[in-house]
Amino acid sequence: MLGVRKVCCPAWVPWCAQLVIVPVWSWLTYGALFGGGGRAGLGVTDWALVSFVLIGVSLFLFLAGYRKLPGPVAEDVQGGDN
């Protein structure tokens, strides 16, 4: 028997992901804007690019969590047929 179901991201996932994303972004912001610009300093351009990526990841997670994006379809295969 073949069953089809939509796979969705739970609504709590984007909020829990922010517990990681926001501190990482805060650390990078402090290092890029207020740090001494040491040997491997992150420049403002690189900081803007990383910030854009983190905002995109957060937006994608929130849209997927609140089911505004189409979710993938998973097919369940039951039985021993190949």
mmCIF file of the N, C-alpha and C atoms, coordinates in Angstrom:
data_MODEL
# 
_entry.id   MODEL 
# 
loop_
_atom_site.group_PDB 
_atom_site.id 
_atom_site.type_symbol 
_atom_site.label_atom_id 
_atom_site.label_alt_id 
_atom_site.label_comp_id 
_atom_site.label_asym_id 
_atom_site.label_entity_id 
_atom_site.label_seq_id 
_atom_site.pdbx_PDB_ins_code 
_atom_site.Cartn_x 
_atom_site.Cartn_y 
_atom_site.Cartn_z 
_atom_site.occupancy 
_atom_site.B_iso_or_equiv 
_atom_site.pdbx_formal_charge 
_atom_site.auth_seq_id 
_atom_site.auth_comp_id 
_atom_site.auth_asym_id 
_atom_site.auth_atom_id 
_atom_site.pdbx_PDB_model_num 
ATOM 1   N N  . MET A 1 1  ? 0.845  -1.176 0.000  1.00 0.00 ? 1  MET A N  1 
ATOM 2   C CA . MET A 1 1  ? 0.000  0.000  0.000  1.00 0.00 ? 1  MET A CA 1 
ATOM 3   C C  . MET A 1 1  ? 0.888  1.237  0.000  1.00 0.00 ? 1  MET A C  1 
ATOM 4   N N  . LEU A 1 2  ? 0.572  2.162  -0.828 1.00 0.00 ? 2  LEU A N  1 
ATOM 5   C CA . LEU A 1 2  ? 1.369  3.360  -0.986 1.00 0.00 ? 2  LEU A CA 1 
ATOM 6   C C  . LEU A 1 2  ? 0.612  4.546  -0.399 1.00 0.00 ? 2  LEU A C  1 
ATOM 7   N N  . GLY A 1 3  ? 1.220  5.225  0.562  1.00 0.00 ? 3  GLY A N  1 
ATOM 8   C CA . GLY A 1 3  ? 0.597  6.392  1.169  1.00 0.00 ? 3  GLY A CA 1 
ATOM 9   C C  . GLY A 1 3  ? 1.433  7.635  0.892  1.00 0.00 ? 3  GLY A C  1 
ATOM 10  N N  . VAL A 1 4  ? 0.765  8.751  0.700  1.00 0.00 ? 4  VAL A N  1 
ATOM 11  C CA . VAL A 1 4  ? 1.452  9.999  0.437  1.00 0.00 ? 4  VAL A CA 1 
ATOM 12  C C  . VAL A 1 4  ? 1.089  10.976 1.546  1.00 0.00 ? 4  VAL A C  1 
ATOM 13  N N  . ARG A 1 5  ? 2.092  11.621 2.108  1.00 0.00 ? 5  ARG A N  1 
ATOM 14  C CA . ARG A 1 5  ? 1.843  12.599 3.153  1.00 0.00 ? 5  ARG A CA 1 
ATOM 15  C C  . ARG A 1 5  ? 2.790  13.778 2.976  1.00 0.00 ? 5  ARG A C  1 
ATOM 16  N N  . LYS A 1 6  ? 2.318  14.953 3.396  1.00 0.00 ? 6  LYS A N  1 
ATOM 17  C CA . LYS A 1 6  ? 3.157  16.146 3.336  1.00 0.00 ? 6  LYS A CA 1 
ATOM 18  C C  . LYS A 1 6  ? 4.010  16.208 4.596  1.00 0.00 ? 6  LYS A C  1 
ATOM 19  N N  . VAL A 1 7  ? 5.265  16.543 4.418  1.00 0.00 ? 7  VAL A N  1 
ATOM 20  C CA . VAL A 1 7  ? 6.182  16.671 5.535  1.00 0.00 ? 7  VAL A CA 1 
ATOM 21  C C  . VAL A 1 7  ? 6.317  18.160 5.851  1.00 0.00 ? 7  VAL A C  1 
ATOM 22  N N  . CYS A 1 8  ? 6.027  18.522 7.092  1.00 0.00 ? 8  CYS A N  1 
ATOM 23  C CA . CYS A 1 8  ? 6.071  19.933 7.487  1.00 0.00 ? 8  CYS A CA 1 
ATOM 24  C C  . CYS A 1 8  ? 7.047  20.128 8.639  1.00 0.00 ? 8  CYS A C  1 
ATOM 25  N N  . CYS A 1 9  ? 7.589  21.308 8.701  1.00 0.00 ? 9  CYS A N  1 
ATOM 26  C CA . CYS A 1 9  ? 8.477  21.705 9.794  1.00 0.00 ? 9  CYS A CA 1 
ATOM 27  C C  . CYS A 1 9  ? 7.601  22.181 10.954 1.00 0.00 ? 9  CYS A C  1 
ATOM 28  N N  . PRO A 1 10 ? 7.808  21.673 12.164 1.00 0.00 ? 10 PRO A N  1 
ATOM 29  C CA . PRO A 1 10 ? 7.011  22.150 13.301 1.00 0.00 ? 10 PRO A CA 1 
ATOM 30  C C  . PRO A 1 10 ? 7.262  23.640 13.573 1.00 0.00 ? 10 PRO A C  1 
ATOM 31  N N  . ALA A 1 11 ? 6.276  24.306 14.163 1.00 0.00 ? 11 ALA A N  1 
ATOM 32  C CA . ALA A 1 11 ? 6.365  25.752 14.393 1.00 0.00 ? 11 ALA A CA 1 
ATOM 33  C C  . ALA A 1 11 ? 7.418  26.124 15.432 1.00 0.00 ? 11 ALA A C  1 
ATOM 34  N N  . TRP A 1 12 ? 7.828  25.190 16.279 1.00 0.00 ? 12 TRP A N  1 
ATOM 35  C CA . TRP A 1 12 ? 8.810  25.508 17.314 1.00 0.00 ? 12 TRP A CA 1 
ATOM 36  C C  . TRP A 1 12 ? 10.239 25.499 16.781 1.00 0.00 ? 12 TRP A C  1 
ATOM 37  N N  . VAL A 1 13 ? 10.472 24.896 15.637 1.00 0.00 ? 13 VAL A N  1 
ATOM 38  C CA . VAL A 1 13 ? 11.828 24.776 15.095 1.00 0.00 ? 13 VAL A CA 1 
ATOM 39  C C  . VAL A 1 13 ? 12.463 26.138 14.787 1.00 0.00 ? 13 VAL A C  1 
ATOM 40  N N  . PRO A 1 14 ? 11.742 27.078 14.120 1.00 0.00 ? 14 PRO A N  1 
ATOM 41  C CA . PRO A 1 14 ? 12.401 28.364 13.864 1.00 0.00 ? 14 PRO A CA 1 
ATOM 42  C C  . PRO A 1 14 ? 12.754 29.123 15.140 1.00 0.00 ? 14 PRO A C  1 
ATOM 43  N N  . TRP A 1 15 ? 11.927 28.996 16.161 1.00 0.00 ? 15 TRP A N  1 
ATOM 44  C CA . TRP A 1 15 ? 12.216 29.698 17.413 1.00 0.00 ? 15 TRP A CA 1 
ATOM 45  C C  . TRP A 1 15 ? 13.430 29.095 18.112 1.00 0.00 ? 15 TRP A C  1 
ATOM 46  N N  . CYS A 1 16 ? 13.542 27.795 18.086 1.00 0.00 ? 16 CYS A N  1 
ATOM 47  C CA . CYS A 1 16 ? 14.724 27.155 18.696 1.00 0.00 ? 16 CYS A CA 1 
ATOM 48  C C  . CYS A 1 16 ? 15.986 27.439 17.883 1.00 0.00 ? 16 CYS A C  1 
ATOM 49  N N  . ALA A 1 17 ? 15.851 27.538 16.572 1.00 0.00 ? 17 ALA A N  1 
ATOM 50  C CA . ALA A 1 17 ? 17.015 27.854 15.739 1.00 0.00 ? 17 ALA A CA 1 
ATOM 51  C C  . ALA A 1 17 ? 17.525 29.262 16.022 1.00 0.00 ? 17 ALA A C  1 
ATOM 52  N N  . GLN A 1 18 ? 16.634 30.161 16.427 1.00 0.00 ? 18 GLN A N  1 
ATOM 53  C CA . GLN A 1 18 ? 17.059 31.523 16.757 1.00 0.00 ? 18 GLN A CA 1 
ATOM 54  C C  . GLN A 1 18 ? 17.953 31.548 17.987 1.00 0.00 ? 18 GLN A C  1 
ATOM 55  N N  . LEU A 1 19 ? 17.832 30.524 18.836 1.00 0.00 ? 19 LEU A N  1 
ATOM 56  C CA . LEU A 1 19 ? 18.710 30.425 20.007 1.00 0.00 ? 19 LEU A CA 1 
ATOM 57  C C  . LEU A 1 19 ? 20.164 30.209 19.604 1.00 0.00 ? 19 LEU A C  1 
ATOM 58  N N  . VAL A 1 20 ? 20.379 29.740 18.377 1.00 0.00 ? 20 VAL A N  1 
ATOM 59  C CA . VAL A 1 20 ? 21.739 29.557 17.861 1.00 0.00 ? 20 VAL A CA 1 
ATOM 60  C C  . VAL A 1 20 ? 22.107 30.710 16.927 1.00 0.00 ? 20 VAL A C  1 
ATOM 61  N N  . ILE A 1 21 ? 21.184 31.117 16.069 1.00 0.00 ? 21 ILE A N  1 
ATOM 62  C CA . ILE A 1 21 ? 21.475 32.104 15.033 1.00 0.00 ? 21 ILE A CA 1 
ATOM 63  C C  . ILE A 1 21 ? 21.763 33.488 15.628 1.00 0.00 ? 21 ILE A C  1 
ATOM 64  N N  . VAL A 1 22 ? 20.951 33.923 16.580 1.00 0.00 ? 22 VAL A N  1 
ATOM 65  C CA . VAL A 1 22 ? 21.118 35.276 17.136 1.00 0.00 ? 22 VAL A CA 1 
ATOM 66  C C  . VAL A 1 22 ? 22.447 35.429 17.890 1.00 0.00 ? 22 VAL A C  1 
ATOM 67  N N  . PRO A 1 23 ? 22.838 34.489 18.758 1.00 0.00 ? 23 PRO A N  1 
ATOM 68  C CA . PRO A 1 23 ? 24.156 34.661 19.396 1.00 0.00 ? 23 PRO A CA 1 
ATOM 69  C C  . PRO A 1 23 ? 25.325 34.616 18.404 1.00 0.00 ? 23 PRO A C  1 
ATOM 70  N N  . VAL A 1 24 ? 25.237 33.779 17.389 1.00 0.00 ? 24 VAL A N  1 
ATOM 71  C CA . VAL A 1 24 ? 26.307 33.725 16.380 1.00 0.00 ? 24 VAL A CA 1 
ATOM 72  C C  . VAL A 1 24 ? 26.388 35.057 15.646 1.00 0.00 ? 24 VAL A C  1 
ATOM 73  N N  . TRP A 1 25 ? 25.224 35.598 15.252 1.00 0.00 ? 25 TRP A N  1 
ATOM 74  C CA . TRP A 1 25 ? 25.207 36.880 14.558 1.00 0.00 ? 25 TRP A CA 1 
ATOM 75  C C  . TRP A 1 25 ? 25.719 38.001 15.464 1.00 0.00 ? 25 TRP A C  1 
ATOM 76  N N  . SER A 1 26 ? 25.348 37.971 16.740 1.00 0.00 ? 26 SER A N  1 
ATOM 77  C CA . SER A 1 26 ? 25.815 38.993 17.687 1.00 0.00 ? 26 SER A CA 1 
ATOM 78  C C  . SER A 1 26 ? 27.332 38.942 17.850 1.00 0.00 ? 26 SER A C  1 
ATOM 79  N N  . TRP A 1 27 ? 27.868 37.740 17.945 1.00 0.00 ? 27 TRP A N  1 
ATOM 80  C CA . TRP A 1 27 ? 29.313 37.570 18.078 1.00 0.00 ? 27 TRP A CA 1 
ATOM 81  C C  . TRP A 1 27 ? 30.046 38.081 16.831 1.00 0.00 ? 27 TRP A C  1 
ATOM 82  N N  . LEU A 1 28 ? 29.509 37.751 15.650 1.00 0.00 ? 28 LEU A N  1 
ATOM 83  C CA . LEU A 1 28 ? 30.122 38.214 14.405 1.00 0.00 ? 28 LEU A CA 1 
ATOM 84  C C  . LEU A 1 28 ? 30.025 39.726 14.274 1.00 0.00 ? 28 LEU A C  1 
ATOM 85  N N  . THR A 1 29 ? 28.898 40.299 14.680 1.00 0.00 ? 29 THR A N  1 
ATOM 86  C CA . THR A 1 29 ? 28.722 41.754 14.610 1.00 0.00 ? 29 THR A CA 1 
ATOM 87  C C  . THR A 1 29 ? 29.704 42.463 15.521 1.00 0.00 ? 29 THR A C  1 
ATOM 88  N N  . TYR A 1 30 ? 29.850 41.961 16.723 1.00 0.00 ? 30 TYR A N  1 
ATOM 89  C CA . TYR A 1 30 ? 30.806 42.563 17.645 1.00 0.00 ? 30 TYR A CA 1 
ATOM 90  C C  . TYR A 1 30 ? 32.232 42.484 17.081 1.00 0.00 ? 30 TYR A C  1 
ATOM 91  N N  . GLY A 1 31 ? 32.583 41.324 16.539 1.00 0.00 ? 31 GLY A N  1 
ATOM 92  C CA . GLY A 1 31 ? 33.925 41.147 15.998 1.00 0.00 ? 31 GLY A CA 1 
ATOM 93  C C  . GLY A 1 31 ? 34.184 42.003 14.770 1.00 0.00 ? 31 GLY A C  1 
ATOM 94  N N  . ALA A 1 32 ? 33.163 42.174 13.919 1.00 0.00 ? 32 ALA A N  1 
ATOM 95  C CA . ALA A 1 32 ? 33.358 42.923 12.675 1.00 0.00 ? 32 ALA A CA 1 
ATOM 96  C C  . ALA A 1 32 ? 33.307 44.431 12.887 1.00 0.00 ? 32 ALA A C  1 
ATOM 97  N N  . LEU A 1 33 ? 32.404 44.892 13.723 1.00 0.00 ? 33 LEU A N  1 
ATOM 98  C CA . LEU A 1 33 ? 32.207 46.334 13.855 1.00 0.00 ? 33 LEU A CA 1 
ATOM 99  C C  . LEU A 1 33 ? 32.967 46.953 15.022 1.00 0.00 ? 33 LEU A C  1 
ATOM 100 N N  . PHE A 1 34 ? 33.145 46.195 16.100 1.00 0.00 ? 34 PHE A N  1 
ATOM 101 C CA . PHE A 1 34 ? 33.756 46.769 17.294 1.00 0.00 ? 34 PHE A CA 1 
ATOM 102 C C  . PHE A 1 34 ? 35.074 46.104 17.672 1.00 0.00 ? 34 PHE A C  1 
ATOM 103 N N  . GLY A 1 35 ? 35.447 45.065 16.952 1.00 0.00 ? 35 GLY A N  1 
ATOM 104 C CA . GLY A 1 35 ? 36.701 44.373 17.254 1.00 0.00 ? 35 GLY A CA 1 
ATOM 105 C C  . GLY A 1 35 ? 37.894 45.168 16.768 1.00 0.00 ? 35 GLY A C  1 
ATOM 106 N N  . GLY A 1 36 ? 39.046 44.709 17.161 1.00 0.00 ? 36 GLY A N  1 
ATOM 107 C CA . GLY A 1 36 ? 40.270 45.401 16.807 1.00 0.00 ? 36 GLY A CA 1 
ATOM 108 C C  . GLY A 1 36 ? 40.736 45.158 15.382 1.00 0.00 ? 36 GLY A C  1 
ATOM 109 N N  . GLY A 1 37 ? 40.055 44.293 14.648 1.00 0.00 ? 37 GLY A N  1 
ATOM 110 C CA . GLY A 1 37 ? 40.504 44.005 13.286 1.00 0.00 ? 37 GLY A CA 1 
ATOM 111 C C  . GLY A 1 37 ? 41.808 43.251 13.277 1.00 0.00 ? 37 GLY A C  1 
ATOM 112 N N  . GLY A 1 38 ? 41.846 42.205 14.072 1.00 0.00 ? 38 GLY A N  1 
ATOM 113 C CA . GLY A 1 38 ? 43.067 41.420 14.230 1.00 0.00 ? 38 GLY A CA 1 
ATOM 114 C C  . GLY A 1 38 ? 43.488 40.717 12.953 1.00 0.00 ? 38 GLY A C  1 
ATOM 115 N N  . ARG A 1 39 ? 44.279 39.697 13.134 1.00 0.00 ? 39 ARG A N  1 
ATOM 116 C CA . ARG A 1 39 ? 44.888 38.985 12.019 1.00 0.00 ? 39 ARG A CA 1 
ATOM 117 C C  . ARG A 1 39 ? 43.847 38.393 11.061 1.00 0.00 ? 39 ARG A C  1 
ATOM 118 N N  . ALA A 1 40 ? 42.771 37.861 11.599 1.00 0.00 ? 40 ALA A N  1 
ATOM 119 C CA . ALA A 1 40 ? 41.738 37.259 10.744 1.00 0.00 ? 40 ALA A CA 1 
ATOM 120 C C  . ALA A 1 40 ? 40.414 37.988 10.951 1.00 0.00 ? 40 ALA A C  1 
ATOM 121 N N  . GLY A 1 41 ? 40.435 39.293 10.940 1.00 0.00 ? 41 GLY A N  1 
ATOM 122 C CA . GLY A 1 41 ? 39.241 40.089 11.173 1.00 0.00 ? 41 GLY A CA 1 
ATOM 123 C C  . GLY A 1 41 ? 38.243 39.960 10.029 1.00 0.00 ? 41 GLY A C  1 
ATOM 124 N N  . LEU A 1 42 ? 36.974 39.952 10.400 1.00 0.00 ? 42 LEU A N  1 
ATOM 125 C CA . LEU A 1 42 ? 35.889 39.887 9.420  1.00 0.00 ? 42 LEU A CA 1 
ATOM 126 C C  . LEU A 1 42 ? 35.570 41.310 8.994  1.00 0.00 ? 42 LEU A C  1 
ATOM 127 N N  . GLY A 1 43 ? 35.701 41.597 7.726  1.00 0.00 ? 43 GLY A N  1 
ATOM 128 C CA . GLY A 1 43 ? 35.430 42.950 7.237  1.00 0.00 ? 43 GLY A CA 1 
ATOM 129 C C  . GLY A 1 43 ? 33.943 43.248 7.193  1.00 0.00 ? 43 GLY A C  1 
ATOM 130 N N  . VAL A 1 44 ? 33.612 44.489 6.958  1.00 0.00 ? 44 VAL A N  1 
ATOM 131 C CA . VAL A 1 44 ? 32.214 44.911 6.926  1.00 0.00 ? 44 VAL A CA 1 
ATOM 132 C C  . VAL A 1 44 ? 31.476 44.263 5.755  1.00 0.00 ? 44 VAL A C  1 
ATOM 133 N N  . THR A 1 45 ? 32.146 44.112 4.634  1.00 0.00 ? 45 THR A N  1 
ATOM 134 C CA . THR A 1 45 ? 31.508 43.480 3.479  1.00 0.00 ? 45 THR A CA 1 
ATOM 135 C C  . THR A 1 45 ? 31.200 42.016 3.768  1.00 0.00 ? 45 THR A C  1 
ATOM 136 N N  . ASP A 1 46 ? 32.146 41.322 4.347  1.00 0.00 ? 46 ASP A N  1 
ATOM 137 C CA . ASP A 1 46 ? 31.916 39.917 4.703  1.00 0.00 ? 46 ASP A CA 1 
ATOM 138 C C  . ASP A 1 46 ? 30.844 39.800 5.779  1.00 0.00 ? 46 ASP A C  1 
ATOM 139 N N  . TRP A 1 47 ? 30.840 40.730 6.731  1.00 0.00 ? 47 TRP A N  1 
ATOM 140 C CA . TRP A 1 47 ? 29.811 40.736 7.771  1.00 0.00 ? 47 TRP A CA 1 
ATOM 141 C C  . TRP A 1 47 ? 28.423 40.924 7.157  1.00 0.00 ? 47 TRP A C  1 
ATOM 142 N N  . ALA A 1 48 ? 28.310 41.823 6.182  1.00 0.00 ? 48 ALA A N  1 
ATOM 143 C CA . ALA A 1 48 ? 27.020 42.052 5.520  1.00 0.00 ? 48 ALA A CA 1 
ATOM 144 C C  . ALA A 1 48 ? 26.560 40.798 4.777  1.00 0.00 ? 48 ALA A C  1 
ATOM 145 N N  . LEU A 1 49 ? 27.495 40.111 4.137  1.00 0.00 ? 49 LEU A N  1 
ATOM 146 C CA . LEU A 1 49 ? 27.153 38.889 3.418  1.00 0.00 ? 49 LEU A CA 1 
ATOM 147 C C  . LEU A 1 49 ? 26.692 37.786 4.380  1.00 0.00 ? 49 LEU A C  1 
ATOM 148 N N  . VAL A 1 50 ? 27.413 37.610 5.477  1.00 0.00 ? 50 VAL A N  1 
ATOM 149 C CA . VAL A 1 50 ? 27.031 36.600 6.471  1.00 0.00 ? 50 VAL A CA 1 
ATOM 150 C C  . VAL A 1 50 ? 25.692 36.963 7.103  1.00 0.00 ? 50 VAL A C  1 
ATOM 151 N N  . SER A 1 51 ? 25.466 38.244 7.364  1.00 0.00 ? 51 SER A N  1 
ATOM 152 C CA . SER A 1 51 ? 24.190 38.689 7.926  1.00 0.00 ? 51 SER A CA 1 
ATOM 153 C C  . SER A 1 51 ? 23.048 38.396 6.963  1.00 0.00 ? 51 SER A C  1 
ATOM 154 N N  . PHE A 1 52 ? 23.273 38.638 5.680  1.00 0.00 ? 52 PHE A N  1 
ATOM 155 C CA . PHE A 1 52 ? 22.253 38.352 4.671  1.00 0.00 ? 52 PHE A CA 1 
ATOM 156 C C  . PHE A 1 52 ? 21.918 36.859 4.628  1.00 0.00 ? 52 PHE A C  1 
ATOM 157 N N  . VAL A 1 53 ? 22.927 36.015 4.716  1.00 0.00 ? 53 VAL A N  1 
ATOM 158 C CA . VAL A 1 53 ? 22.701 34.563 4.716  1.00 0.00 ? 53 VAL A CA 1 
ATOM 159 C C  . VAL A 1 53 ? 21.938 34.133 5.965  1.00 0.00 ? 53 VAL A C  1 
ATOM 160 N N  . LEU A 1 54 ? 22.311 34.649 7.127  1.00 0.00 ? 54 LEU A N  1 
ATOM 161 C CA . LEU A 1 54 ? 21.620 34.284 8.364  1.00 0.00 ? 54 LEU A CA 1 
ATOM 162 C C  . LEU A 1 54 ? 20.173 34.765 8.358  1.00 0.00 ? 54 LEU A C  1 
ATOM 163 N N  . ILE A 1 55 ? 19.908 35.942 7.806  1.00 0.00 ? 55 ILE A N  1 
ATOM 164 C CA . ILE A 1 55 ? 18.534 36.425 7.685  1.00 0.00 ? 55 ILE A CA 1 
ATOM 165 C C  . ILE A 1 55 ? 17.750 35.531 6.731  1.00 0.00 ? 55 ILE A C  1 
ATOM 166 N N  . GLY A 1 56 ? 18.379 35.124 5.639  1.00 0.00 ? 56 GLY A N  1 
ATOM 167 C CA . GLY A 1 56 ? 17.705 34.219 4.698  1.00 0.00 ? 56 GLY A CA 1 
ATOM 168 C C  . GLY A 1 56 ? 17.366 32.876 5.316  1.00 0.00 ? 56 GLY A C  1 
ATOM 169 N N  . VAL A 1 57 ? 18.283 32.322 6.103  1.00 0.00 ? 57 VAL A N  1 
ATOM 170 C CA . VAL A 1 57 ? 18.031 31.044 6.784  1.00 0.00 ? 57 VAL A CA 1 
ATOM 171 C C  . VAL A 1 57 ? 16.896 31.200 7.783  1.00 0.00 ? 57 VAL A C  1 
ATOM 172 N N  . SER A 1 58 ? 16.911 32.292 8.543  1.00 0.00 ? 58 SER A N  1 
ATOM 173 C CA . SER A 1 58 ? 15.843 32.528 9.518  1.00 0.00 ? 58 SER A CA 1 
ATOM 174 C C  . SER A 1 58 ? 14.493 32.688 8.829  1.00 0.00 ? 58 SER A C  1 
ATOM 175 N N  . LEU A 1 59 ? 14.467 33.438 7.739  1.00 0.00 ? 59 LEU A N  1 
ATOM 176 C CA . LEU A 1 59 ? 13.218 33.636 7.003  1.00 0.00 ? 59 LEU A CA 1 
ATOM 177 C C  . LEU A 1 59 ? 12.696 32.318 6.452  1.00 0.00 ? 59 LEU A C  1 
ATOM 178 N N  . PHE A 1 60 ? 13.589 31.515 5.870  1.00 0.00 ? 60 PHE A N  1 
ATOM 179 C CA . PHE A 1 60 ? 13.175 30.214 5.347  1.00 0.00 ? 60 PHE A CA 1 
ATOM 180 C C  . PHE A 1 60 ? 12.604 29.329 6.445  1.00 0.00 ? 60 PHE A C  1 
ATOM 181 N N  . LEU A 1 61 ? 13.250 29.307 7.612  1.00 0.00 ? 61 LEU A N  1 
ATOM 182 C CA . LEU A 1 61 ? 12.753 28.485 8.714  1.00 0.00 ? 61 LEU A CA 1 
ATOM 183 C C  . LEU A 1 61 ? 11.389 28.952 9.199  1.00 0.00 ? 61 LEU A C  1 
ATOM 184 N N  . PHE A 1 62 ? 11.194 30.269 9.305  1.00 0.00 ? 62 PHE A N  1 
ATOM 185 C CA . PHE A 1 62 ? 9.892  30.772 9.747  1.00 0.00 ? 62 PHE A CA 1 
ATOM 186 C C  . PHE A 1 62 ? 8.803  30.494 8.715  1.00 0.00 ? 62 PHE A C  1 
ATOM 187 N N  . LEU A 1 63 ? 9.111  30.661 7.441  1.00 0.00 ? 63 LEU A N  1 
ATOM 188 C CA . LEU A 1 63 ? 8.108  30.375 6.413  1.00 0.00 ? 63 LEU A CA 1 
ATOM 189 C C  . LEU A 1 63 ? 7.774  28.891 6.367  1.00 0.00 ? 63 LEU A C  1 
ATOM 190 N N  . ALA A 1 64 ? 8.759  28.037 6.539  1.00 0.00 ? 64 ALA A N  1 
ATOM 191 C CA . ALA A 1 64 ? 8.502  26.598 6.554  1.00 0.00 ? 64 ALA A CA 1 
ATOM 192 C C  . ALA A 1 64 ? 7.769  26.185 7.821  1.00 0.00 ? 64 ALA A C  1 
ATOM 193 N N  . GLY A 1 65 ? 8.112  26.806 8.944  1.00 0.00 ? 65 GLY A N  1 
ATOM 194 C CA . GLY A 1 65 ? 7.477  26.466 10.213 1.00 0.00 ? 65 GLY A CA 1 
ATOM 195 C C  . GLY A 1 65 ? 6.021  26.851 10.273 1.00 0.00 ? 65 GLY A C  1 
ATOM 196 N N  . TYR A 1 66 ? 5.669  27.951 9.625  1.00 0.00 ? 66 TYR A N  1 
ATOM 197 C CA . TYR A 1 66 ? 4.274  28.392 9.628  1.00 0.00 ? 66 TYR A CA 1 
ATOM 198 C C  . TYR A 1 66 ? 3.557  28.018 8.338  1.00 0.00 ? 66 TYR A C  1 
ATOM 199 N N  . ARG A 1 67 ? 4.142  27.072 7.598  1.00 0.00 ? 67 ARG A N  1 
ATOM 200 C CA . ARG A 1 67 ? 3.546  26.424 6.432  1.00 0.00 ? 67 ARG A CA 1 
ATOM 201 C C  . ARG A 1 67 ? 3.143  27.397 5.321  1.00 0.00 ? 67 ARG A C  1 
ATOM 202 N N  . LYS A 1 68 ? 4.004  28.365 5.076  1.00 0.00 ? 68 LYS A N  1 
ATOM 203 C CA . LYS A 1 68 ? 3.801  29.292 3.962  1.00 0.00 ? 68 LYS A CA 1 
ATOM 204 C C  . LYS A 1 68 ? 4.570  28.843 2.724  1.00 0.00 ? 68 LYS A C  1 
ATOM 205 N N  . LEU A 1 69 ? 5.460  27.874 2.894  1.00 0.00 ? 69 LEU A N  1 
ATOM 206 C CA . LEU A 1 69 ? 6.196  27.283 1.777  1.00 0.00 ? 69 LEU A CA 1 
ATOM 207 C C  . LEU A 1 69 ? 5.648  25.887 1.521  1.00 0.00 ? 69 LEU A C  1 
ATOM 208 N N  . PRO A 1 70 ? 5.638  25.456 0.286  1.00 0.00 ? 70 PRO A N  1 
ATOM 209 C CA . PRO A 1 70 ? 5.188  24.084 0.031  1.00 0.00 ? 70 PRO A CA 1 
ATOM 210 C C  . PRO A 1 70 ? 6.182  23.074 0.605  1.00 0.00 ? 70 PRO A C  1 
ATOM 211 N N  . GLY A 1 71 ? 5.659  22.117 1.334  1.00 0.00 ? 71 GLY A N  1 
ATOM 212 C CA . GLY A 1 71 ? 6.504  21.097 1.933  1.00 0.00 ? 71 GLY A CA 1 
ATOM 213 C C  . GLY A 1 71 ? 6.741  19.948 0.982  1.00 0.00 ? 71 GLY A C  1 
ATOM 214 N N  . PRO A 1 72 ? 7.801  19.198 1.208  1.00 0.00 ? 72 PRO A N  1 
ATOM 215 C CA . PRO A 1 72 ? 8.051  18.025 0.366  1.00 0.00 ? 72 PRO A CA 1 
ATOM 216 C C  . PRO A 1 72 ? 7.020  16.937 0.633  1.00 0.00 ? 72 PRO A C  1 
ATOM 217 N N  . VAL A 1 73 ? 6.829  16.087 -0.330 1.00 0.00 ? 73 VAL A N  1 
ATOM 218 C CA . VAL A 1 73 ? 5.883  14.981 -0.213 1.00 0.00 ? 73 VAL A CA 1 
ATOM 219 C C  . VAL A 1 73 ? 6.668  13.699 -0.019 1.00 0.00 ? 73 VAL A C  1 
ATOM 220 N N  . ALA A 1 74 ? 6.324  12.964 1.031  1.00 0.00 ? 74 ALA A N  1 
ATOM 221 C CA . ALA A 1 74 ? 7.003  11.707 1.319  1.00 0.00 ? 74 ALA A CA 1 
ATOM 222 C C  . ALA A 1 74 ? 6.064  10.556 0.978  1.00 0.00 ? 74 ALA A C  1 
ATOM 223 N N  . GLU A 1 75 ? 6.604  9.569  0.328  1.00 0.00 ? 75 GLU A N  1 
ATOM 224 C CA . GLU A 1 75 ? 5.823  8.398  -0.015 1.00 0.00 ? 75 GLU A CA 1 
ATOM 225 C C  . GLU A 1 75 ? 6.200  7.265  0.924  1.00 0.00 ? 75 GLU A C  1 
ATOM 226 N N  . ASP A 1 76 ? 5.211  6.731  1.598  1.00 0.00 ? 76 ASP A N  1 
ATOM 227 C CA . ASP A 1 76 ? 5.423  5.613  2.496  1.00 0.00 ? 76 ASP A CA 1 
ATOM 228 C C  . ASP A 1 76 ? 5.158  4.321  1.744  1.00 0.00 ? 76 ASP A C  1 
ATOM 229 N N  . VAL A 1 77 ? 6.135  3.449  1.727  1.00 0.00 ? 77 VAL A N  1 
ATOM 230 C CA . VAL A 1 77 ? 5.991  2.157  1.087  1.00 0.00 ? 77 VAL A CA 1 
ATOM 231 C C  . VAL A 1 77 ? 5.865  1.107  2.176  1.00 0.00 ? 77 VAL A C  1 
ATOM 232 N N  . GLN A 1 78 ? 4.766  0.399  2.174  1.00 0.00 ? 78 GLN A N  1 
ATOM 233 C CA . GLN A 1 78 ? 4.553  -0.644 3.160  1.00 0.00 ? 78 GLN A CA 1 
ATOM 234 C C  . GLN A 1 78 ? 4.485  -1.977 2.419  1.00 0.00 ? 78 GLN A C  1 
ATOM 235 N N  . GLY A 1 79 ? 5.015  -2.989 3.042  1.00 0.00 ? 79 GLY A N  1 
ATOM 236 C CA . GLY A 1 79 ? 5.010  -4.308 2.418  1.00 0.00 ? 79 GLY A CA 1 
ATOM 237 C C  . GLY A 1 79 ? 6.378  -4.653 1.871  1.00 0.00 ? 79 GLY A C  1 
ATOM 238 N N  . GLY A 1 80 ? 6.539  -5.896 1.405  1.00 0.00 ? 80 GLY A N  1 
ATOM 239 C CA . GLY A 1 80 ? 7.828  -6.368 0.933  1.00 0.00 ? 80 GLY A CA 1 
ATOM 240 C C  . GLY A 1 80 ? 7.967  -6.327 -0.570 1.00 0.00 ? 80 GLY A C  1 
ATOM 241 N N  . ASP A 1 81 ? 7.110  -5.618 -1.277 1.00 0.00 ? 81 ASP A N  1 
ATOM 242 C CA . ASP A 1 81 ? 7.182  -5.577 -2.733 1.00 0.00 ? 81 ASP A CA 1 
ATOM 243 C C  . ASP A 1 81 ? 8.289  -4.646 -3.194 1.00 0.00 ? 81 ASP A C  1 
ATOM 244 N N  . ASN A 1 82 ? 8.987  -5.021 -4.252 1.00 0.00 ? 82 ASN A N  1 
ATOM 245 C CA . ASN A 1 82 ? 10.033 -4.179 -4.820 1.00 0.00 ? 82 ASN A CA 1 
ATOM 246 C C  . ASN A 1 82 ? 9.611  -3.691 -6.162 1.00 0.00 ? 82 ASN A C  1 
# 
